[in-house]
């Protein structure tokens, strides 16, 4: 019985799914004038730390609040179109809320130490959590509270008003959610 439990805990290396999704959406968005920046893949020039921070720039380790998985950035302006967080193993509210508020509480976003990124009221934040079950009622409740609380924040990153939290159970479902949700945001 113990061996079976150990086997069920085996997971892919941290960030592997994020890398897979970033690669999957890159070609589409790059041909439309965006950089697709992401973490976890040493084989791409668009890879590095996307950091939400407070205090002086560049961020020091002690002022970093979050490392964000994927950012879609307009090539011409440097404005962030979408921030994407992928929780590869859970959809627990604690993890999802941590993702959202560690970004929104920041004063700045940067890619690496020398590349500040700009967020505005047109920037979207998408958080995806993995779950075998939908938990739709819980996700709706969490999202409603996030929107209420975030409207009271007075930080640089709290300009982000479009926030979505979704769950997925398979890689294919996540890819579809990513594509559909970001594309739908472009038409709003």
N, C-alpha and C positions, 0 to 999 in steps of 0.2 A: 504494500500500500504506500509506503513512504517513497519508494522509487517512482511510482506512478505520479505522485504529487510533485516530485522534483521535475519529472519530464514535462508536466503541464506548465511549469514555471519558466521553461526555456523560452527565451524571446530573441528576436533578432537584435543585432547591435544597435545601441542608441543612435537615433537619427537616420537610420537606413530608410525608413518609410518617408521621412521628410525629404531626403535627397531624391528618392524615386519620384515623389510628387512634383518637386521643383523642376526636375528634368522633364517630366511629362508636360508641364505647362509652359516651359521656357520658349520653345520655338514659336508658339502661337503669340505670346505676348511680346517677344523680342521683335517680331516682324511688324508689330503695331506701335513701335516706338518706346518700349519699356525695357528697363533692366530688370531681370529676375535675380535678386540677390538672395543668398541663402547660406545656411550654416551646414556643417557636417559632411562636406564633400571636398577632399583635397585636390580633385582633378579638374576644377573649374576656376576660371578667373573671376567669377562672380560670387566666390565663396569667401566668407569672413564673418566676423561677429557683427550682428545687427543689435545695437544696444539701446535700451531705454535707460536714461540716467537723469540725475539732478546735479546741480552744482556747475562748476566751471567745465568748459570743454578743453581738450578731449577728456572723456570720462576716465576717472581712476577706478580701480577695482572697488574701492569703498563707496563710490557714488553710483555704481551700476545697480539697476533694479531688475533687469530682465535681459536675456538674450532671446531675440525673436527668431523664429524659424525661417520665414520667407517674407520678403518685401518686394512688391512691384512698384518700381520707381519710374516716373516719366523721364525719359532720356534728356529731353530739352530743358526741363525746368528743375529737375532734382526733387520734385514733389512726390511724396509717397501716395500712390493710388490705393494700395491695399497692403495690410499687414496680415500675415497668416500664422497662426499657432496651431500645431498639430500635437495633441496629446496621444502618443502612440499606444498607450497601454490602459488608459482610464478615461472615464467621463465623470469622475467624482467632482462634486461642486467645489471642493477645496482647491483642486488643481485648476479647474476652469476659471474660478474667481481669481486665483493667483495670477494666471496668465493675463486676464483682462486688466486687473488693477495695477499690476507691476508695469504695464505699458502706460495706462492712463495717468498714473501718478507721476510719471517722469516729466521732466521739463524739456528734454531733448531726445532726439534719435540720431544715431550715427552708424555708419558702416565702417568698421575699422576705427582707427584713431583719427584719421585725417579727412573723413568724408561725412560732414553733417548732412542729415536728411531733413526735409521739411514736411510737416504734417499740417493739414488745414481741415476745414469743415467738410471737404470732399473726400477725405481719407476714410477708408473702411477698415474695420478690424474683424477678422473672421477667426473663430476658435472652433476647432474640431476635436471631439473626444471620442475615443474608441470604446465601444460597448457592444456586448452581444444582444442587448435589449435597447429599445428606443428611449425610455425614460422621458418621453415627451413632456409630461406634466411637470416634472422636476426641471427640465431644461427651460420651459416657458417661464416658470416661477423665477429661476435664477436670472434669466435674461431681463425680465421685467424689473427686478430689483437692481440689476446692474445699470440699466438705463436711468432709473430714478436716482441712484447714488451718484452716477457719473455726471449727471447734470449739475451737481453741486461742486464738483472739483474745479479748481482754479489753477491748473497747470498748463504748461505748453502742450502736452500731449492730450489734454482733455478736450482739445478742439475736435477730436475724433468723435463724431456723432453717430455714424453708422456702425453698429455692433451686431454681429450675428454669432450665435453659438449653436452648433449642430453636432449630432452624433453619427458615427458610422460603424459598421461592423466588418467590412472587408476593404481591401485596397481599391478594388474597382468602384465600390460605393463612394469612397473618399474622393477618388479622381472625378467622379461624376458630380459630387457635391461641390468640389472646388471649381470645376468648370462652370457649372450652372449658376452658382451663387455669385461668382465674380462677374460673369457675363451679364447676369441680371442687374448687377449694380451699375454697369456701364450704361444701361438704358434708362436709369432713373434720373 
